[in-house]
Amino acid sequence: MLGVHYVFTRSFSALLGGIILEFDEYSKILSDNQRNKLFKWSIQYLQLENDYRGFVTNKGWAHAIAHGSDFLGSSLSHTKFHLTNVSELFITLKKVINRLETPFIDEEESRLASAFKLGVQAENISVEDFIKGIQYIDKELWMQYDATKLNTCYRLHTWTLILHHWLIFFSNDSEIKSIVELKLNHYYQKMGYNF
């Protein structure tokens, strides 16, 4: 388990990784090996990070999940990014959601959603793989949902917030928009909303 007191070092290292990748996009300052290591680290970071605090009183922004999402977004939008197993990205997102014991409170959902949007926009995640990923996470979260266990409620709610962001981000993509709307409608029906 990662040390909680090192969250600022980890979080700001993730931000720096994203900045380096963004600069490399235009200036090609990295070797292929260095670039690929950063791509790999951006995925591993979110797989391993366990400090979900946003603002820490008297210390400032830890915001590790948001910064890790920005790092991932810099990877997913990079023209040299390539991942043979795109499902690893959705497994990573599921791990982030599955570690939630309380809700996010500092807009982490929008940053997670944005990283994936950048990947689709850059065509590093195909629409087909993106839709498969949505179906995978949605199924997994509903399988573990138990209304008597608050953490499963928080996880499902977090998922719906990510879906809401994607609904806006992909408002011009009818294929993605329709699957997102389907999942959101399913959630609202299950929660007893009548429309």
N, C-alpha and C positions, 0 to 999 in steps of 0.2 A: 504494500500500500504506500502511496506517495505521501511524504511528510506534509502535513497541513501548513506548517510554518514556512515552507518554501514556496507557497502558492504564488507569491509575487514574482519570484525569480522565474518560475515556470510560465506564468501567464504573460509576462512581458517578453520572455524569450520567444513565446509563440507569436506575439505581435511582431517582433523583430524578424522572425522567419518569414512572415507574410510580406513584410516590407522588402526583404531581400529578394523574394520571388517576384514581386511586382516590378522591382528595379531590373531584375534579370530578364524579364519579359521583353524589355526594350533595349537593354544594353549588353545582354549575354555575358554577364560577369562570372557565371558559374560554369564549371565543367559538367559534363553529363552526369558523372558520378555524384558530385556535390548536389546537383539539382534533384536527382533521384532520391538522395538521402533526405532532403528537405520534404519532398513529396511524401515519402514513407513516414517521416516523423509527424507530418501534419495529420495523418490518419491515426497513428499510434498515440499521439497526444490525447485526442478525444477518447480513445479506447481506455486510456489509463487514468485520466484526470478524475479525482474523486472529491475535489473541493468545489462546492457549488455556490459558494458565497458570491455576492455581487459587490456591494460597497461594504467595506469593513470600517467601522467607527474608529477614528483616530489613526487610521493607516491609509485609507484610500480604496481605490478600486482593485479588487482581486480579479473578479470577472473572468475567471479562467475558462469557463465554457464559451463565453462570448468571444474572447480572444482566440481560443482554439478554433472556433468556427470561422473567424476571420482568416486564420492561418490556412485552414482547409479550403476556404473559398479562393485564396490566392493560388493554391495548388490546382484546384479544379478548373480554374479559369485560364491557367497557363497553357500556351500553345504546345509546349513539350510534354505536358502531362499525359500519361498513358497508364491505364490500369486494366489488366486482362480480366480481373474478377471484380466487376462493378458491385456485385452483391456485398463485398467487404465494406463498402461505404454505408450501406443500409444496416448491416450488422453493427457497425460503429454507432450509427444514429440510435439504433435500438438499445445498445449498451448504455448510451448517455441517458436515454429516457428511463431505462430500467433501474438505474441507480437512484432515481428521485425518491426521496422519502417525504419531501415537502414540495410545494409548487416553486417554480422559478418566480422571482419577483422583479428582475431587472432586465426584462426584454430579451432574455437568452433565446427564446423561441424564434424571434425574427432573425437573429444572427445565424442560427442553425439552418433555417429555411433559406436564407440568402446564399449560404455556401453551396447548397444543392442547386439553387436557381442558376448560379454562375456556371456550375458544371454543365447543366443542360444548355445554357445559352452559348457556351464555348464548344458545344457538341462533344465534350469529353464524357458525358453521360447521355446515352441515347434516350429518346422519348420512351421507347419500349422498355429499356432497363429501369427508367425512372418509374414508370407505371408498375412494373413488377415489384420494385422496392416499396412503393406505397402499399400495394396489396400485401406484401410480406409483413411489414411492420403493423399494419392495421389488424391483420389476422392474429399476430402474436400478442398484441396488446389486449384484444378482446378475449383471447384464450385465458389470459391470466386475470382478467377483470373480476373483482369481487366487491360488490357494493359495501360490504362490511369491513373492507380493508382500505383505509384512506390512501395509502401509497399507490394502490392500483387505480384509484379514482384520479389522483394527481397526475399519474402517468398518462392516462387516457385523455385528460383535459389538456395536458401539454401537447399531446399529439394533435388534438383538434386545433390548437392555436397555430401549430406549424402548418397544418392543412389550410387554415384561414389565410396565412401569409402566401402560401402557394396559389390559392384561389386568386389573389390579387396579382401576384407576380406573373402568373400564366393566364391572365384574363383573355389574351389573344390567341391562346393555343387550345382549340376546342377539345382535342383528345385528352390533354392533361386536365383541363378544367372539368370535363365531365366525370373523370374518375374521382377527382377531389370532391366535387359536389356529391357524388354518390356516397362516399365515405362519410362526409359531414351529415348528409341526410339520414344515413343509417344511425349515426351517433345520436342525433336529435330524436329520432323515433324511439330508440332504445331508452333514452332518458325521459320519455313521456311527453315530449313536445308535440302538440297537434298543429299541423299546418296543411 
